[in-house]
């Protein structure tokens, strides 16, 4: 039986509605932390102009590969092993990247490593879309996200709902400029950044 996430099934429609616009002019997407593969299959199937490359840590690859083999369309590649905390990433190149519900389960050093790696991976003017819950001004804005944050920190003190301003600062340091902050169902956000044109990129 294939691994299954109820949350992925609920949120894949609203996320796709945003990504259709954000990735309309993109060609190759790398997904960080593809998990069960439900997002990868759904998005690749509904955006056939994209070559979709899922990645995840080694322990998640068998389940991810099984779903892709069973359900994946032709524009969905076999998964690649990627641990964002490692300095050496596989030789991936893309003009877009996507990740869902990953920042709050990573340690903060891993989040920093993620954005540093994305700065190297993305082509100039690349687009980054990240989905999940966020704090604003270091404040959690809903009771459900506060309870979720407490649960995450009890399970792993290095996890937790991330502060938007801190994450946006990492994106800026990687040469990415915030384009949109979309409010999503279940008190989540979908943040979209775009790299500056080559002549405007940070040194």
C-alpha positions, 0 to 999 in steps of 0.5 A: 500500500502506498504511503498517504497523507490526509493533509497533502490530499486536502491542500493539493488543490489550493496549492495548485491554484497558486502554482499554476500562476507562479510556475506558468513560465517555468520549465524545471522544478525541484521539490524539496522534501517530496514525502509521500509523492502526492503533491509531485504526482498531482502537480506534474499531472496538472502542469505538463509543461514542467519537468518535476524533480522530487527529492527527499532524504534517503529514508523516505525515497522507497515510499516516494519512488513507489508512488511515482512508479505507480502513478507518476506522469511522464514529466515526473522524474524518479526521486533524488536523494537530498539532505539539505543540511549537507554542504554538498547537494546533488548536481541539480539545476532548475528555474523553480523550487517548491517545498511544503510543510518542511520548514517547521520540522527542520532545525533552524540551521537546516532551514538556513542550509536550505536557503543557502542551497537554493541560492546555488540551485536556482537559475537567475530569476528562479522562482521559489514557492514554500507552503506551510504555517508562519509567525509574523512579527514573532507572533503566532496569529491563530490558536490552532497554529499555536497548538501546532507549534507547541506540539512540534517543540515538544516532539523536537525542540529544534522544530516549530512554526517559523517566523516569516521575517526571519525566513524572508531574510534568508531568502533575501540573502540568497538573492530572492525577492518576495513576490506574494504571500498567499493566505491558504486554508487551515491557517497556512501560507504559500510564499513566492519569491523570485530571483533578481535579474542577473544584472541586479543579483546580489554579489 
